[in-house]
């Protein structure tokens, strides 16, 4: 954004605020709004979830960070020669956005939108100045929902750490408590991990706050790093304290007191307590710093002059790079409207699990299908699922069969048993990913996860794999990769999971249990394409 007399006069002659450069910027922004519409919709949807309800504040805070930082860079007279790296980044953002559009994974489109913001800043200010604005651009990451696989793996791990620490606090207070998988047993009350750890939903806004805190902090760089990474342990600690206080209230005053406390303490109390701890941590670090700087002096809270900085937008030059950006964005938005709207999201020509065969050779279904608890079904979010026990005779342990199918895995999708099983109190004693094509007579790769899980003295063998258009995939990240490939090639993002489990009795070997699973697996695979289509 350079300032010259001709620039200013041109802007005034056009009507004050609107110059040709400003119009080019507006055109590029409108084009981006249309092209990245799916990503914006994904953000608006994610912001309705408690974990990401802080999302609308992130762009506002990033804009304020940008305007504060802009004061450090005075207007540059004359032409700005290094704008084209921004155009290169914009083209890359378009490619990533197109990848997300074609694969029907709207989260990827949202990620590309951040790249576009960075590109526009580089185009507007040139590389030498624009590269310094990475802090507000990077802060936009906190408005994005995490990919489903990463979110569930991370949140489950944090939940268990928080629960174990909370139970430890209760034990130190001599409160009878027992942790069994995802259940905290207080005697008079049982809390599921998801309920006990609802305070962790404030982890993401606290991470955002700690980022801003670190940016505004004037202390040493290692202080900034400590403040940034401390958000996670502080949130876990406060949620553990919440669990401990809930346990004490339940034991001494009854469930009525606990209900009122939970509604109060699940709110912004946790957030505010975490913020106070962040300030306390910064104060402690400053106390040991040689400068003995006070906390107020260490924070750059100057907000003067933000409006004049915002008004510098009227001085945007109609440079070749900005005009190119406008043409690219408007053109990309126009071309995307030509893509047919009837691209398949998921195979509709499939049979419901309600008509899945009830017997496979010597194995037959025992009783009606088993319904999931409403809380579990809500978490699963499957479009169709099937859970039954299969029996052969009175002397053989049953085999549990569970299948879930998703029409659109781009909106979350399959949850790995590596997350669900520990949540149910099972410890994964052994796990391997292996190709069993030779064992089951398959002509193509048949990759599964084979595991032994245990709870106390009880041991079970588990098979599970992800089913995507006839592929049998063991690794959840590989399943996400093929989801993207299928979305681009065919527009389909459907798929599911198949899981087989059987008890390992004390008087048999692991091989005996594996033989049972192989028998049932052969029966299940044959009709499976009717319910999880290949094409």
Order of alpha helices (4+ residues) and beta strands (2+ residues): alpha-alpha-alpha-alpha-alpha-alpha-alpha-alpha-alpha-beta-beta-beta-alpha-alpha-alpha-alpha-alpha-alpha-alpha-alpha-beta-beta-alpha-beta-beta-alpha-beta-alpha-beta-beta-beta-alpha-beta-alpha
